[in-house]
């Protein structure tokens, strides 16, 4: 899966799940999901489930950080890195 595909699928999930009541909200790929009030702690769990079920990457407990899951770009980077690590192993 390419970076663009990951971002497209992730953005669609976030818009449908968290922004359905805010259709005019402009979400940038580097906007903080928690900082902008888009995702709360329960929402992070939903994002993790999406990453696992739809993108095929299991998120380790130690990887649940703002650096890995804080923005759309951060999540895409994390997913790509985990996919590449799995292919090498």
Backbone atoms as SQL, in Angstrom:
CREATE TABLE atoms (id INTEGER PRIMARY KEY, chain TEXT, resi INTEGER, resn TEXT, atom TEXT, x REAL, y REAL, z REAL);
INSERT INTO atoms VALUES
  (1, 'A', 1, 'UNK', 'N', 0.855, -1.181, 0.000),
  (2, 'A', 1, 'UNK', 'CA', 0.000, 0.000, 0.000),
  (3, 'A', 1, 'UNK', 'C', 0.895, 1.237, 0.000),
  (4, 'A', 2, 'UNK', 'N', 0.569, 2.185, -0.829),
  (5, 'A', 2, 'UNK', 'CA', 1.383, 3.400, -0.923),
  (6, 'A', 2, 'UNK', 'C', 1.011, 4.393, 0.179),
  (7, 'A', 3, 'UNK', 'N', 1.887, 5.353, 0.373),
  (8, 'A', 3, 'UNK', 'CA', 1.628, 6.412, 1.357),
  (9, 'A', 3, 'UNK', 'C', 0.336, 7.154, 1.013),
  (10, 'A', 4, 'UNK', 'N', 0.141, 7.460, -0.267),
  (11, 'A', 4, 'UNK', 'CA', -1.069, 8.178, -0.689),
  (12, 'A', 4, 'UNK', 'C', -2.327, 7.361, -0.389),
  (13, 'A', 5, 'UNK', 'N', -2.272, 6.056, -0.608),
  (14, 'A', 5, 'UNK', 'CA', -3.425, 5.196, -0.311),
  (15, 'A', 5, 'UNK', 'C', -3.720, 5.161, 1.184),
  (16, 'A', 6, 'UNK', 'N', -2.671, 5.078, 1.987),
  (17, 'A', 6, 'UNK', 'CA', -2.845, 5.071, 3.442),
  (18, 'A', 6, 'UNK', 'C', -3.499, 6.373, 3.885),
  (19, 'A', 7, 'UNK', 'N', -2.992, 7.495, 3.404),
  (20, 'A', 7, 'UNK', 'CA', -3.530, 8.801, 3.790),
  (21, 'A', 7, 'UNK', 'C', -4.981, 8.932, 3.348),
  (22, 'A', 8, 'UNK', 'N', -5.296, 8.503, 2.145),
  (23, 'A', 8, 'UNK', 'CA', -6.675, 8.589, 1.646),
  (24, 'A', 8, 'UNK', 'C', -7.620, 7.761, 2.508),
  (25, 'A', 9, 'UNK', 'N', -7.238, 6.537, 2.816),
  (26, 'A', 9, 'UNK', 'CA', -8.097, 5.670, 3.632),
  (27, 'A', 9, 'UNK', 'C', -8.230, 6.210, 5.055),
  (28, 'A', 10, 'UNK', 'N', -7.126, 6.668, 5.614),
  (29, 'A', 10, 'UNK', 'CA', -7.134, 7.208, 6.970),
  (30, 'A', 10, 'UNK', 'C', -7.971, 8.481, 7.052),
  (31, 'A', 11, 'UNK', 'N', -7.788, 9.373, 6.097),
  (32, 'A', 11, 'UNK', 'CA', -8.570, 10.617, 6.072),
  (33, 'A', 11, 'UNK', 'C', -10.059, 10.298, 5.957),
  (34, 'A', 12, 'UNK', 'N', -10.428, 9.369, 5.097),
  (35, 'A', 12, 'UNK', 'CA', -11.828, 8.970, 4.956),
  (36, 'A', 12, 'UNK', 'C', -12.395, 8.448, 6.258),
  (37, 'A', 13, 'UNK', 'N', -11.621, 7.609, 6.947),
  (38, 'A', 13, 'UNK', 'CA', -12.062, 7.068, 8.238),
  (39, 'A', 13, 'UNK', 'C', -12.262, 8.186, 9.259),
  (40, 'A', 14, 'UNK', 'N', -11.303, 9.086, 9.365),
  (41, 'A', 14, 'UNK', 'CA', -11.395, 10.175, 10.343),
  (42, 'A', 14, 'UNK', 'C', -12.577, 11.085, 10.029),
  (43, 'A', 15, 'UNK', 'N', -12.763, 11.414, 8.771),
  (44, 'A', 15, 'UNK', 'CA', -13.884, 12.285, 8.397),
  (45, 'A', 15, 'UNK', 'C', -15.223, 11.616, 8.681),
  (46, 'A', 16, 'UNK', 'N', -15.351, 10.341, 8.356),
  (47, 'A', 16, 'UNK', 'CA', -16.619, 9.628, 8.573),
  (48, 'A', 16, 'UNK', 'C', -16.892, 9.357, 10.044),
  (49, 'A', 17, 'UNK', 'N', -15.839, 9.080, 10.805),
  (50, 'A', 17, 'UNK', 'CA', -16.007, 8.686, 12.200),
  (51, 'A', 17, 'UNK', 'C', -16.046, 9.870, 13.155),
  (52, 'A', 18, 'UNK', 'N', -15.200, 10.855, 12.927),
  (53, 'A', 18, 'UNK', 'CA', -15.045, 11.939, 13.897),
  (54, 'A', 18, 'UNK', 'C', -15.513, 13.309, 13.407),
  (55, 'A', 19, 'UNK', 'N', -15.583, 13.508, 12.115),
  (56, 'A', 19, 'UNK', 'CA', -15.917, 14.836, 11.594),
  (57, 'A', 19, 'UNK', 'C', -17.245, 14.877, 10.851),
  (58, 'A', 20, 'UNK', 'N', -18.055, 13.852, 10.986),
  (59, 'A', 20, 'UNK', 'CA', -19.327, 13.807, 10.245),
  (60, 'A', 20, 'UNK', 'C', -20.260, 14.947, 10.627),
  (61, 'A', 21, 'UNK', 'N', -20.130, 15.479, 11.821),
  (62, 'A', 21, 'UNK', 'CA', -20.970, 16.602, 12.254),
  (63, 'A', 21, 'UNK', 'C', -20.316, 17.954, 11.941),
  (64, 'A', 22, 'UNK', 'N', -19.106, 17.912, 11.399),
  (65, 'A', 22, 'UNK', 'CA', -18.362, 19.134, 11.090),
  (66, 'A', 22, 'UNK', 'C', -17.868, 19.083, 9.643),
  (67, 'A', 23, 'UNK', 'N', -18.775, 19.059, 8.671),
  (68, 'A', 23, 'UNK', 'CA', -18.378, 18.865, 7.270),
  (69, 'A', 23, 'UNK', 'C', -17.484, 19.970, 6.704),
  (70, 'A', 24, 'UNK', 'N', -17.489, 21.137, 7.302),
  (71, 'A', 24, 'UNK', 'CA', -16.671, 22.243, 6.795),
  (72, 'A', 24, 'UNK', 'C', -15.293, 22.312, 7.448),
  (73, 'A', 25, 'UNK', 'N', -15.018, 21.392, 8.364),
  (74, 'A', 25, 'UNK', 'CA', -13.740, 21.395, 9.077),
  (75, 'A', 25, 'UNK', 'C', -12.603, 21.072, 8.111),
  (76, 'A', 26, 'UNK', 'N', -11.588, 21.914, 8.100),
  (77, 'A', 26, 'UNK', 'CA', -10.412, 21.712, 7.245),
  (78, 'A', 26, 'UNK', 'C', -9.336, 20.997, 8.059),
  (79, 'A', 27, 'UNK', 'N', -9.076, 19.754, 7.738),
  (80, 'A', 27, 'UNK', 'CA', -8.080, 18.964, 8.454),
  (81, 'A', 27, 'UNK', 'C', -6.838, 18.803, 7.591),
  (82, 'A', 28, 'UNK', 'N', -5.737, 19.356, 8.076),
  (83, 'A', 28, 'UNK', 'CA', -4.463, 19.205, 7.373),
  (84, 'A', 28, 'UNK', 'C', -3.768, 17.922, 7.792),
  (85, 'A', 29, 'UNK', 'N', -2.900, 17.423, 6.956),
  (86, 'A', 29, 'UNK', 'CA', -2.204, 16.172, 7.251),
  (87, 'A', 29, 'UNK', 'C', -1.267, 16.285, 8.445),
  (88, 'A', 30, 'UNK', 'N', -0.890, 17.500, 8.823),
  (89, 'A', 30, 'UNK', 'CA', -0.015, 17.699, 9.976),
  (90, 'A', 30, 'UNK', 'C', -0.739, 18.307, 11.174),
  (91, 'A', 31, 'UNK', 'N', -2.061, 18.412, 11.110),
  (92, 'A', 31, 'UNK', 'CA', -2.835, 18.930, 12.244),
  (93, 'A', 31, 'UNK', 'C', -2.915, 17.873, 13.339),
  (94, 'A', 32, 'UNK', 'N', -2.744, 18.310, 14.574),
  (95, 'A', 32, 'UNK', 'CA', -2.831, 17.407, 15.716),
  (96, 'A', 32, 'UNK', 'C', -4.271, 16.940, 15.906),
  (97, 'A', 33, 'UNK', 'N', -4.479, 15.634, 15.837),
  (98, 'A', 33, 'UNK', 'CA', -5.830, 15.088, 15.968),
  (99, 'A', 33, 'UNK', 'C', -6.400, 15.337, 17.359),
  (100, 'A', 34, 'UNK', 'N', -5.574, 15.205, 18.386),
  (101, 'A', 34, 'UNK', 'CA', -6.047, 15.463, 19.745),
  (102, 'A', 34, 'UNK', 'C', -6.046, 16.959, 20.040),
  (103, 'A', 35, 'UNK', 'N', -5.027, 17.648, 19.594),
  (104, 'A', 35, 'UNK', 'CA', -4.910, 19.083, 19.843),
  (105, 'A', 35, 'UNK', 'C', -6.042, 19.891, 19.235),
  (106, 'A', 36, 'UNK', 'N', -6.555, 19.437, 18.104),
  (107, 'A', 36, 'UNK', 'CA', -7.674, 20.115, 17.433),
  (108, 'A', 36, 'UNK', 'C', -9.022, 19.615, 17.935),
  (109, 'A', 37, 'UNK', 'N', -9.002, 18.695, 18.900),
  (110, 'A', 37, 'UNK', 'CA', -10.253, 18.187, 19.456),
  (111, 'A', 37, 'UNK', 'C', -10.990, 17.222, 18.541),
  (112, 'A', 38, 'UNK', 'N', -10.290, 16.626, 17.602),
  (113, 'A', 38, 'UNK', 'CA', -10.920, 15.692, 16.671),
  (114, 'A', 38, 'UNK', 'C', -11.044, 14.312, 17.303),
  (115, 'A', 39, 'UNK', 'N', -9.988, 13.881, 17.958),
  (116, 'A', 39, 'UNK', 'CA', -9.928, 12.555, 18.558),
  (117, 'A', 39, 'UNK', 'C', -9.629, 12.709, 20.046),
  (118, 'A', 40, 'UNK', 'N', -10.381, 11.977, 20.871),
  (119, 'A', 40, 'UNK', 'CA', -10.087, 11.928, 22.304),
  (120, 'A', 40, 'UNK', 'C', -9.458, 10.567, 22.604),
  (121, 'A', 41, 'UNK', 'N', -9.290, 10.238, 23.881),
  (122, 'A', 41, 'UNK', 'CA', -8.619, 8.982, 24.224),
  (123, 'A', 41, 'UNK', 'C', -9.369, 7.759, 23.698),
  (124, 'A', 42, 'UNK', 'N', -10.681, 7.795, 23.717),
  (125, 'A', 42, 'UNK', 'CA', -11.454, 6.680, 23.148),
  (126, 'A', 42, 'UNK', 'C', -11.314, 6.660, 21.628),
  (127, 'A', 43, 'UNK', 'N', -11.232, 7.826, 21.030),
  (128, 'A', 43, 'UNK', 'CA', -11.037, 7.920, 19.590),
  (129, 'A', 43, 'UNK', 'C', -9.707, 7.331, 19.157),
  (130, 'A', 44, 'UNK', 'N', -8.684, 7.492, 19.996),
  (131, 'A', 44, 'UNK', 'CA', -7.383, 6.896, 19.691),
  (132, 'A', 44, 'UNK', 'C', -7.533, 5.383, 19.573),
  (133, 'A', 45, 'UNK', 'N', -8.338, 4.798, 20.451),
  (134, 'A', 45, 'UNK', 'CA', -8.569, 3.352, 20.390),
  (135, 'A', 45, 'UNK', 'C', -9.257, 2.970, 19.075),
  (136, 'A', 46, 'UNK', 'N', -10.170, 3.800, 18.609),
  (137, 'A', 46, 'UNK', 'CA', -10.833, 3.542, 17.326),
  (138, 'A', 46, 'UNK', 'C', -9.841, 3.651, 16.165),
  (139, 'A', 47, 'UNK', 'N', -8.952, 4.627, 16.237),
  (140, 'A', 47, 'UNK', 'CA', -7.929, 4.780, 15.199),
  (141, 'A', 47, 'UNK', 'C', -7.011, 3.555, 15.193),
  (142, 'A', 48, 'UNK', 'N', -6.627, 3.090, 16.369),
  (143, 'A', 48, 'UNK', 'CA', -5.773, 1.904, 16.473),
  (144, 'A', 48, 'UNK', 'C', -6.473, 0.686, 15.871),
  (145, 'A', 49, 'UNK', 'N', -7.756, 0.526, 16.167),
  (146, 'A', 49, 'UNK', 'CA', -8.520, -0.593, 15.603),
  (147, 'A', 49, 'UNK', 'C', -8.571, -0.487, 14.077),
  (148, 'A', 50, 'UNK', 'N', -8.759, 0.718, 13.552),
  (149, 'A', 50, 'UNK', 'CA', -8.772, 0.926, 12.102),
  (150, 'A', 50, 'UNK', 'C', -7.420, 0.549, 11.492),
  (151, 'A', 51, 'UNK', 'N', -6.346, 0.992, 12.111),
  (152, 'A', 51, 'UNK', 'CA', -5.007, 0.680, 11.604),
  (153, 'A', 51, 'UNK', 'C', -4.810, -0.833, 11.547),
  (154, 'A', 52, 'UNK', 'N', -5.252, -1.515, 12.582),
  (155, 'A', 52, 'UNK', 'CA', -5.112, -2.970, 12.644),
  (156, 'A', 52, 'UNK', 'C', -5.993, -3.666, 11.606),
  (157, 'A', 53, 'UNK', 'N', -7.271, -3.336, 11.609),
  (158, 'A', 53, 'UNK', 'CA', -8.240, -4.047, 10.771),
  (159, 'A', 53, 'UNK', 'C', -8.171, -3.666, 9.298),
  (160, 'A', 54, 'UNK', 'N', -7.970, -2.399, 9.010),
  (161, 'A', 54, 'UNK', 'CA', -8.038, -1.928, 7.626),
  (162, 'A', 54, 'UNK', 'C', -6.678, -1.757, 6.946),
  (163, 'A', 55, 'UNK', 'N', -5.657, -1.485, 7.746),
  (164, 'A', 55, 'UNK', 'CA', -4.338, -1.265, 7.155),
  (165, 'A', 55, 'UNK', 'C', -3.382, -2.420, 7.441),
  (166, 'A', 56, 'UNK', 'N', -3.825, -3.366, 8.271),
  (167, 'A', 56, 'UNK', 'CA', -3.048, -4.577, 8.509),
  (168, 'A', 56, 'UNK', 'C', -1.822, -4.413, 9.381),
  (169, 'A', 57, 'UNK', 'N', -1.820, -3.395, 10.236),
  (170, 'A', 57, 'UNK', 'CA', -0.681, -3.153, 11.122),
  (171, 'A', 57, 'UNK', 'C', -1.166, -3.169, 12.565),
  (172, 'A', 58, 'UNK', 'N', -0.559, -4.026, 13.368),
  (173, 'A', 58, 'UNK', 'CA', -0.877, -4.069, 14.790),
  (174, 'A', 58, 'UNK', 'C', -0.031, -3.020, 15.502),
  (175, 'A', 59, 'UNK', 'N', -0.689, -2.156, 16.257),
  (176, 'A', 59, 'UNK', 'CA', 0.001, -1.088, 16.985),
  (177, 'A', 59, 'UNK', 'C', 0.376, -1.609, 18.370),
  (178, 'A', 60, 'UNK', 'N', 1.664, -1.662, 18.645),
  (179, 'A', 60, 'UNK', 'CA', 2.138, -2.095, 19.959),
  (180, 'A', 60, 'UNK', 'C', 1.796, -1.033, 20.999),
  (181, 'A', 61, 'UNK', 'N', 1.541, -1.482, 22.224),
  (182, 'A', 61, 'UNK', 'CA', 1.206, -0.547, 23.301),
  (183, 'A', 61, 'UNK', 'C', 2.267, 0.546, 23.450),
  (184, 'A', 62, 'UNK', 'N', 3.525, 0.165, 23.298),
  (185, 'A', 62, 'UNK', 'CA', 4.611, 1.140, 23.459),
  (186, 'A', 62, 'UNK', 'C', 4.674, 2.144, 22.312),
  (187, 'A', 63, 'UNK', 'N', 3.967, 1.849, 21.222),
  (188, 'A', 63, 'UNK', 'CA', 3.956, 2.749, 20.065),
  (189, 'A', 63, 'UNK', 'C', 2.815, 3.760, 20.088),
  (190, 'A', 64, 'UNK', 'N', 1.963, 3.682, 21.103),
  (191, 'A', 64, 'UNK', 'CA', 0.827, 4.607, 21.196),
  (192, 'A', 64, 'UNK', 'C', 1.346, 5.928, 21.768),
  (193, 'A', 65, 'UNK', 'N', 1.860, 6.754, 20.861),
  (194, 'A', 65, 'UNK', 'CA', 2.416, 8.052, 21.233),
  (195, 'A', 65, 'UNK', 'C', 1.922, 9.114, 20.258),
  (196, 'A', 66, 'UNK', 'N', 2.028, 10.345, 20.678),
  (197, 'A', 66, 'UNK', 'CA', 1.680, 11.470, 19.807),
  (198, 'A', 66, 'UNK', 'C', 2.571, 11.468, 18.560),
  (199, 'A', 67, 'UNK', 'N', 3.813, 11.094, 18.729),
  (200, 'A', 67, 'UNK', 'CA', 4.755, 11.058, 17.606),
  (201, 'A', 67, 'UNK', 'C', 4.295, 10.067, 16.535),
  (202, 'A', 68, 'UNK', 'N', 3.744, 8.925, 16.938),
  (203, 'A', 68, 'UNK', 'CA', 3.315, 7.895, 15.984),
  (204, 'A', 68, 'UNK', 'C', 1.887, 8.075, 15.498),
  (205, 'A', 69, 'UNK', 'N', 1.008, 8.588, 16.350),
  (206, 'A', 69, 'UNK', 'CA', -0.419, 8.598, 16.044),
  (207, 'A', 69, 'UNK', 'C', -1.061, 9.976, 16.137),
  (208, 'A', 70, 'UNK', 'N', -0.257, 11.019, 16.223),
  (209, 'A', 70, 'UNK', 'CA', -0.792, 12.351, 16.476),
  (210, 'A', 70, 'UNK', 'C', -1.380, 13.087, 15.288),
  (211, 'A', 71, 'UNK', 'N', -0.931, 12.755, 14.089),
  (212, 'A', 71, 'UNK', 'CA', -1.412, 13.425, 12.879),
  (213, 'A', 71, 'UNK', 'C', -1.612, 12.381, 11.781),
  (214, 'A', 72, 'UNK', 'N', -2.257, 12.774, 10.722),
  (215, 'A', 72, 'UNK', 'CA', -2.426, 11.858, 9.590),
  (216, 'A', 72, 'UNK', 'C', -1.058, 11.473, 9.024),
  (217, 'A', 73, 'UNK', 'N', -0.164, 12.436, 8.866),
  (218, 'A', 73, 'UNK', 'CA', 1.176, 12.128, 8.353),
  (219, 'A', 73, 'UNK', 'C', 1.944, 11.205, 9.293),
  (220, 'A', 74, 'UNK', 'N', 1.838, 11.445, 10.598),
  (221, 'A', 74, 'UNK', 'CA', 2.534, 10.599, 11.567),
  (222, 'A', 74, 'UNK', 'C', 2.030, 9.160, 11.483),
  (223, 'A', 75, 'UNK', 'N', 0.721, 8.996, 11.365),
  (224, 'A', 75, 'UNK', 'CA', 0.153, 7.652, 11.267),
  (225, 'A', 75, 'UNK', 'C', 0.615, 6.984, 9.973),
  (226, 'A', 76, 'UNK', 'N', 0.606, 7.717, 8.868),
  (227, 'A', 76, 'UNK', 'CA', 1.065, 7.156, 7.589),
  (228, 'A', 76, 'UNK', 'C', 2.527, 6.721, 7.689),
  (229, 'A', 77, 'UNK', 'N', 3.365, 7.544, 8.304),
  (230, 'A', 77, 'UNK', 'CA', 4.776, 7.188, 8.489),
  (231, 'A', 77, 'UNK', 'C', 4.909, 5.930, 9.336),
  (232, 'A', 78, 'UNK', 'N', 4.142, 5.865, 10.408),
  (233, 'A', 78, 'UNK', 'CA', 4.183, 4.710, 11.304),
  (234, 'A', 78, 'UNK', 'C', 3.755, 3.443, 10.565),
  (235, 'A', 79, 'UNK', 'N', 2.633, 3.516, 9.859),
  (236, 'A', 79, 'UNK', 'CA', 2.118, 2.348, 9.136),
  (237, 'A', 79, 'UNK', 'C', 3.134, 1.881, 8.094),
  (238, 'A', 80, 'UNK', 'N', 3.696, 2.795, 7.328),
  (239, 'A', 80, 'UNK', 'CA', 4.695, 2.421, 6.317),
  (240, 'A', 80, 'UNK', 'C', 5.918, 1.767, 6.954),
  (241, 'A', 81, 'UNK', 'N', 6.394, 2.332, 8.052),
  (242, 'A', 81, 'UNK', 'CA', 7.562, 1.769, 8.736),
  (243, 'A', 81, 'UNK', 'C', 7.267, 0.366, 9.251),
  (244, 'A', 82, 'UNK', 'N', 6.097, 0.171, 9.824),
  (245, 'A', 82, 'UNK', 'CA', 5.726, -1.157, 10.348),
  (246, 'A', 82, 'UNK', 'C', 5.547, -2.153, 9.208),
  (247, 'A', 83, 'UNK', 'N', 4.964, -1.723, 8.101),
  (248, 'A', 83, 'UNK', 'CA', 4.793, -2.617, 6.950),
  (249, 'A', 83, 'UNK', 'C', 6.155, -3.024, 6.393),
  (250, 'A', 84, 'UNK', 'N', 7.069, -2.081, 6.294),
  (251, 'A', 84, 'UNK', 'CA', 8.405, -2.386, 5.779),
  (252, 'A', 84, 'UNK', 'C', 9.162, -3.301, 6.729),
  (253, 'A', 85, 'UNK', 'N', 9.012, -3.079, 8.034),
  (254, 'A', 85, 'UNK', 'CA', 9.673, -3.933, 9.019),
  (255, 'A', 85, 'UNK', 'C', 9.145, -5.361, 8.933),
  (256, 'A', 86, 'UNK', 'N', 7.860, -5.507, 8.679),
  (257, 'A', 86, 'UNK', 'CA', 7.251, -6.830, 8.562),
  (258, 'A', 86, 'UNK', 'C', 7.749, -7.537, 7.304),
  (259, 'A', 87, 'UNK', 'N', 7.912, -6.802, 6.220),
  (260, 'A', 87, 'UNK', 'CA', 8.380, -7.393, 4.964),
  (261, 'A', 87, 'UNK', 'C', 9.830, -7.855, 5.065),
  (262, 'A', 88, 'UNK', 'N', 10.631, -7.123, 5.832),
  (263, 'A', 88, 'UNK', 'CA', 12.041, -7.464, 5.993),
  (264, 'A', 88, 'UNK', 'C', 12.197, -8.679, 6.901),
  (265, 'A', 89, 'UNK', 'N', 11.356, -8.767, 7.910),
  (266, 'A', 89, 'UNK', 'CA', 11.475, -9.844, 8.908),
  (267, 'A', 89, 'UNK', 'C', 11.088, -11.180, 8.400);
